[in-house]
């Protein structure tokens, strides 16, 4: 019987655990099912241009190549969060950035490469692209990744646990210096328009306040919570600020709008610091953790989750069950329709049990203080 030949790619922002998925899928696929895997370079770039070589281009993956990569951060295949084939950005004659649909080119190139299908490891954007390709007849299996933990249909995505751990160890360090100098330290974490990283890192790091996009804040309420800490004798404060945080009635702080539709967030904590300095008799400092949260070796939890996802993806391909995304539900690995995952973003419910626990501990959210 002819071996099943599939492409495998990583799309969207990188995160710890991508290599562990590639590793598991390739080992299970080759050793158990006799498949062949073409590693596609830089997300869709390797499918949009078959001569794409940055740095190496597409290549057949072997068990020997993937076996040692479980502890390696980033992705051996490279990635990009700017090459949606349905909204591909090119310059028109006047030099203006315009979007065109080049998805047919991807399908034609897959045919030329003799690939039967594709495993796409990516975030919500990649899952939406995968669902659109599926509607065009491409056989595709999705694997959810993101530090933001905002992909619908799965309880958790890998990358999130590592990012939270990095943020917690940063908070621990920042508390030492905030305490020494009697300062208010604002720690800006990633997460786009969801507050999962901020909430988990803030709880685990013992923050005094957590500001998330799902609960717009009131600057005076935040300042008042810090004043109350001072009254109780605490001379410093740790405030974890999600990059998508916004004031009540305001908008998130945007650095730039990237052609292709993505907003680049940043500056939320600095914007808050400037206002807090006017309201508090305190030294306010800002630490932006940024891409540090996306790098480095994955945590044991993420390695295990990514390995389970990679295994499950290879099994779906072996059974010819296309159009599915692997997911974690109540501790078990399941698969759900790609469409379902593509249609839902997982945002925090303001009544989420972790938020109630945080409030019960006296952690402020910048709205009115509710103790559970
Ligand atoms: O989606 C992952 C993420 O790290 C977000 O938390 C963040 O807003 C964004 O990607 C940053 O993207 P970039 O790597 O393009 O700066």
Boltz pocket constraint, residues with backbone or C-beta under 6 A from the ligand:
constraints:
  - pocket:
      binder: B
      contacts: [[A, 13], [A, 14], [A, 81], [A, 123], [A, 146], [A, 147], [A, 148], [A, 190], [A, 191], [A, 192], [A, 243], [A, 263], [A, 264], [A, 265], [A, 294]]
      max_distance: 6.0
